[in-house]
Amino acid sequence: MSEVKAQAPKDFGLTTQHKSGTSFTEKLSAEALAFFSMVANKPFSQQAVHFLNAYWAEIGNQAEFIYSVAWDIIKYADMHCKGIQLIYKYDEGNDLDFDIALYFYEQLCKFCEEPKNKNWREGYPISQPEMLTGLKRKQELRDKVDVNFDGRVSFLEYLLYQYKDFANPADFCQRSMSSPDEHPEIRKARLALEEVNKRIRAYEEEKARLEADSLLPGVKGLGAKNLLAQLDASPLKEELNKALITAEAAVRIASKKYGGSAFGGTGDGSGGAGSSDGAIWWMNRDLEEKKKRYGPSKK
């Protein structure tokens, strides 16, 4: 039998360097830059999944901080910029301008410094943001964080810079571009969770309308109070419950098939290449949160 020679991984513009920031600011190839910008234009959550898929072996133990703290705060920073007060009215964004990025870092630092968040600070030391002055932070954003030089900061750029001891843009592109596209069953589960989001929005919009109408005097106010009391038995809630059940089944199938494994990859042993662990973890965590807030047992 003839010997099959391992194919060297494709060079996407930089020499991979871990434990060092020296390669972080060097230029990407045109192909890698186009790929990077494509990922950075996806919603914040999908950027996080791409990052975690690529670096699950190194950063997987920080996933809860990324989901519960960093993702939450970057969404609220984006909402602050857009003048949106209620989360159910928010369509997830993909990047921030430098001024709002400064606000994001300010809120992130504030969160991590608060005594009540001691567990987040001590449990996730490599996720803690570095304290910088506003002037220094803006310089860092411009010179180091803004990988594709578009004057904006994506969640992917934040993640790569925060975990620069383990990751850099070129290595991210090399790992991710060597991987297959999103598997159909993972995509099906992700879209099922997006359908849950649509049902949540419809439910919350009706709830807000009824709460406002219930404050009105007379028959209209009494009628709204009655409908509000019955909202959890309404067709809207039934549709939300059905969407949750469908999403749970889809996530379970994807998890059973791809959880804890890699599909594809370069075969060169590079950690995280082709991994679906980030996507599987994120979908399960998101499903858990949705069930906790809107599941059938929710009173």
C-alpha positions as CSV (number, residue, x, y, z in Angstrom):
1,M,0.0,0.0,0.0
2,S,1.4,3.4,-1.0
3,E,2.0,5.9,1.8
4,V,-0.3,8.8,1.9
5,K,1.5,12.0,2.7
6,A,-0.2,14.5,5.0
7,Q,-1.1,17.7,3.3
8,A,0.3,20.8,4.9
9,P,-2.3,23.3,6.1
10,K,-2.8,26.3,3.8
11,D,-1.1,29.5,4.7
12,F,-3.7,32.2,5.1
13,G,-1.3,35.1,5.8
14,L,0.4,34.7,9.1
15,T,2.6,32.4,11.0
16,T,0.5,31.0,13.9
17,Q,1.8,32.3,17.2
18,H,0.3,31.4,20.6
19,K,1.3,33.0,23.9
20,S,2.3,36.1,22.0
21,G,0.7,39.2,20.6
22,T,3.4,39.9,18.1
23,S,1.5,38.3,15.2
24,F,-1.8,39.8,16.2
25,T,-1.6,43.0,14.2
26,E,0.1,41.8,11.0
27,K,-1.9,41.8,7.8
28,L,-4.1,38.9,6.6
29,S,-4.1,37.7,3.1
30,A,-6.9,39.0,0.8
31,E,-8.6,35.6,1.0
32,A,-8.4,35.5,4.8
33,L,-9.5,39.1,5.2
34,A,-12.6,38.5,3.1
35,F,-13.4,35.4,5.2
36,F,-12.8,37.3,8.4
37,S,-15.1,40.2,7.4
38,M,-17.8,37.7,6.4
39,V,-17.8,36.1,9.9
40,A,-17.6,39.6,11.5
41,N,-20.8,40.6,9.7
42,K,-22.8,37.8,11.3
43,P,-24.8,38.4,14.5
44,F,-22.8,38.6,17.7
45,S,-23.8,35.1,18.8
46,Q,-22.8,33.5,15.5
47,Q,-19.4,35.2,15.7
48,A,-19.0,33.7,19.2
49,V,-19.8,30.3,17.9
50,H,-17.2,30.6,15.1
51,F,-14.6,31.6,17.7
52,L,-15.5,28.8,20.1
53,N,-15.6,26.2,17.4
54,A,-12.0,27.2,16.4
55,Y,-10.7,27.5,20.0
56,W,-12.8,25.0,22.0
57,A,-9.7,23.1,23.2
58,E,-8.1,26.3,24.6
59,I,-11.1,28.6,25.4
60,G,-14.0,26.2,26.0
61,N,-13.8,26.6,29.7
62,Q,-14.5,30.3,29.2
63,A,-17.7,29.8,27.2
64,E,-20.0,30.6,30.1
65,F,-18.4,34.0,30.7
66,I,-18.6,34.7,26.9
67,Y,-22.3,33.7,26.8
68,S,-23.6,35.2,30.1
69,V,-21.4,38.2,30.5
70,A,-19.6,39.4,27.4
71,W,-22.4,38.6,24.9
72,D,-25.0,40.1,27.3
73,I,-23.1,43.3,27.7
74,I,-22.3,43.8,24.0
75,K,-26.0,43.4,23.2
76,Y,-27.0,46.0,25.7
77,A,-24.2,48.3,24.4
78,D,-25.7,47.9,21.0
79,M,-29.2,48.5,22.3
80,H,-28.0,51.6,24.1
81,C,-26.6,52.9,20.8
82,K,-29.9,52.2,19.0
83,G,-32.1,53.6,21.7
84,I,-33.8,50.2,22.4
85,Q,-35.0,49.6,26.0
86,L,-36.5,46.1,25.8
87,I,-34.5,43.1,24.7
88,Y,-37.4,41.4,22.9
89,K,-37.5,44.4,20.5
90,Y,-33.8,44.1,19.7
91,D,-32.5,42.5,16.4
92,E,-29.0,41.3,17.2
93,G,-26.3,43.4,15.8
94,N,-22.8,42.5,14.6
95,D,-20.5,45.4,15.5
96,L,-20.0,48.7,17.4
97,D,-18.5,51.9,16.4
98,F,-15.5,52.9,18.5
99,D,-17.4,55.2,20.8
100,I,-19.9,52.5,21.7
101,A,-17.1,49.9,21.9
102,L,-15.6,52.2,24.6
103,Y,-18.9,52.1,26.4
104,F,-19.0,48.3,26.0
105,Y,-15.5,48.0,27.6
106,E,-16.5,50.4,30.3
107,Q,-19.6,48.4,31.2
108,L,-17.6,45.1,31.1
109,C,-15.0,46.5,33.4
110,K,-17.6,47.8,35.7
111,F,-19.4,44.5,35.9
112,C,-16.2,42.6,36.6
113,E,-15.2,45.0,39.4
114,E,-18.5,44.9,41.3
115,P,-18.2,42.8,44.5
116,K,-21.4,40.9,43.8
117,N,-19.7,39.5,40.6
118,K,-16.7,38.1,42.5
119,N,-17.4,34.6,41.2
120,W,-17.2,35.8,37.6
121,R,-14.0,37.6,38.4
122,E,-12.3,34.7,40.2
123,G,-13.7,31.9,38.2
124,Y,-12.7,33.3,34.8
125,P,-9.4,35.1,35.2
126,I,-8.4,35.1,31.6
127,S,-11.7,36.6,30.6
128,Q,-11.2,39.7,32.7
129,P,-10.8,42.9,30.7
130,E,-7.7,45.0,31.1
131,M,-8.3,48.4,32.7
132,L,-7.3,51.2,30.4
133,T,-8.0,55.0,30.1
134,G,-10.4,56.0,27.4
135,L,-7.6,57.4,25.3
136,K,-5.5,54.3,25.6
137,R,-8.5,52.0,24.9
138,K,-9.4,53.9,21.8
139,Q,-5.8,53.6,20.6
140,E,-5.9,49.9,21.3
141,L,-9.2,49.5,19.4
142,R,-7.8,51.4,16.4
143,D,-4.3,49.8,16.3
144,K,-4.9,46.3,17.5
145,V,-8.5,45.2,17.9
146,D,-9.9,46.4,14.6
147,V,-8.5,43.6,12.5
148,N,-10.2,44.5,9.2
149,F,-9.7,48.3,9.6
150,D,-13.3,49.2,9.1
151,G,-13.5,51.6,12.1
152,R,-15.8,49.3,14.0
153,V,-15.4,46.5,16.6
154,S,-17.1,43.1,16.1
155,F,-17.6,40.5,18.8
156,L,-15.1,38.3,17.0
157,E,-12.5,41.1,17.2
158,Y,-13.1,41.5,20.9
159,L,-12.8,37.8,21.5
160,L,-9.6,37.4,19.5
161,Y,-8.0,40.3,21.3
162,Q,-9.3,39.3,24.8
163,Y,-7.8,35.8,24.4
164,K,-4.8,36.8,22.4
165,D,-2.5,34.5,24.4
166,F,-4.3,31.6,22.7
167,A,-5.7,33.1,19.4
168,N,-4.9,35.5,16.6
169,P,-6.8,36.5,13.5
170,A,-4.7,34.5,11.0
171,D,-4.8,31.3,13.1
172,F,-8.5,31.8,13.5
173,C,-8.9,32.1,9.7
174,Q,-6.6,29.1,9.1
175,R,-8.6,26.9,11.5
176,S,-12.0,28.1,10.4
177,M,-11.4,28.1,6.6
178,S,-10.1,24.6,6.8
179,S,-13.4,23.4,8.3
180,P,-16.6,22.4,6.6
181,D,-19.5,24.7,6.4
182,E,-22.2,24.5,9.1
183,H,-23.7,21.0,9.1
184,P,-27.3,20.8,8.0
185,E,-28.5,19.4,11.4
186,I,-26.7,22.1,13.3
187,R,-28.1,24.7,11.0
188,K,-31.6,23.2,11.5
189,A,-31.2,23.4,15.3
190,R,-30.0,27.0,15.1
191,L,-32.9,28.1,12.9
192,A,-35.3,26.3,15.3
193,L,-33.9,28.5,18.1
194,E,-34.3,31.6,15.9
195,E,-38.0,30.6,15.5
196,V,-38.3,30.5,19.3
197,N,-37.0,34.1,19.3
198,K,-39.7,35.1,16.9
199,R,-42.4,33.5,19.1
200,I,-40.9,35.1,22.2
201,R,-41.1,38.5,20.5
202,A,-44.8,38.0,19.6
203,Y,-45.6,36.8,23.1
204,E,-43.8,39.7,24.8
205,E,-45.3,42.3,22.5
206,E,-48.8,41.1,23.3
207,K,-48.0,41.0,27.0
208,A,-46.7,44.6,26.9
209,R,-49.8,45.7,25.0
210,L,-52.1,44.1,27.5
211,E,-50.2,45.5,30.5
212,A,-50.5,49.0,29.1
213,D,-54.2,48.5,28.3
214,S,-54.9,47.1,31.8
215,L,-54.1,50.5,33.3
216,L,-56.9,52.1,31.3
217,P,-60.2,52.8,33.1
218,G,-63.5,51.1,32.5
219,V,-64.3,48.0,30.4
220,K,-61.2,48.2,28.2
221,G,-58.9,48.1,31.2
222,L,-60.8,45.2,32.8
223,G,-60.8,43.3,29.5
224,A,-57.1,43.7,29.2
225,K,-56.5,42.5,32.8
226,N,-58.6,39.4,32.0
227,L,-56.7,38.6,28.8
228,L,-53.4,39.2,30.6
229,A,-54.3,36.6,33.3
230,Q,-55.1,34.1,30.5
231,L,-52.0,34.9,28.4
232,D,-50.1,31.7,29.4
233,A,-53.0,29.7,28.1
234,S,-53.4,31.7,24.9
235,P,-52.6,30.5,21.3
236,L,-49.5,32.7,21.4
237,K,-48.1,30.8,24.4
238,E,-49.0,27.5,22.8
239,E,-47.1,28.4,19.7
240,L,-44.1,29.4,21.8
241,N,-44.3,26.1,23.6
242,K,-44.4,24.2,20.3
243,A,-41.4,26.1,19.0
244,L,-39.5,25.3,22.2
245,I,-40.3,21.6,21.8
246,T,-39.2,21.6,18.2
247,A,-36.0,23.4,19.0
248,E,-35.2,21.0,21.9
249,A,-35.6,18.0,19.6
250,A,-33.4,19.6,16.9
251,V,-30.7,20.5,19.4
252,R,-30.8,17.0,20.9
253,I,-30.3,15.4,17.5
254,A,-27.4,17.7,16.6
255,S,-25.8,17.2,20.0
256,K,-26.1,13.4,19.8
257,K,-24.5,13.4,16.3
258,Y,-21.9,16.1,16.7
259,G,-21.4,16.8,20.4
260,G,-17.9,16.2,21.7
261,S,-16.5,15.6,18.2
262,A,-15.1,17.3,15.2
263,F,-16.5,17.0,11.7
264,G,-13.8,17.3,9.1
265,G,-10.7,19.5,9.7
266,T,-7.2,19.5,8.2
267,G,-5.9,16.4,9.8
268,D,-2.8,18.2,10.9
269,G,-3.6,18.1,14.6
270,S,-4.4,21.8,14.9
271,G,-6.7,22.2,18.0
272,G,-10.2,23.2,17.2
273,A,-10.1,22.7,13.4
274,G,-13.5,21.5,12.3
275,S,-14.9,21.3,15.8
276,S,-18.6,21.7,16.3
277,D,-18.3,21.8,20.1
278,G,-18.7,25.5,20.4
279,A,-21.9,25.4,18.3
280,I,-23.3,22.5,20.3
281,W,-22.5,24.1,23.6
282,W,-24.0,27.5,22.6
283,M,-27.3,26.0,21.3
284,N,-27.7,23.9,24.5
285,R,-27.0,26.9,26.7
286,D,-29.3,29.1,24.7
287,L,-32.1,26.5,24.8
288,E,-31.6,26.1,28.6
289,E,-32.0,29.9,29.1
290,K,-35.2,30.0,26.9
291,K,-36.8,27.0,28.7
292,K,-36.0,28.6,32.0
293,R,-37.8,31.8,31.0
294,Y,-40.6,30.6,28.8
295,G,-40.9,26.8,29.2
296,P,-44.4,25.3,30.0
297,S,-43.6,25.1,33.7
298,K,-42.9,28.9,33.8
299,K,-45.5,30.5,36.1
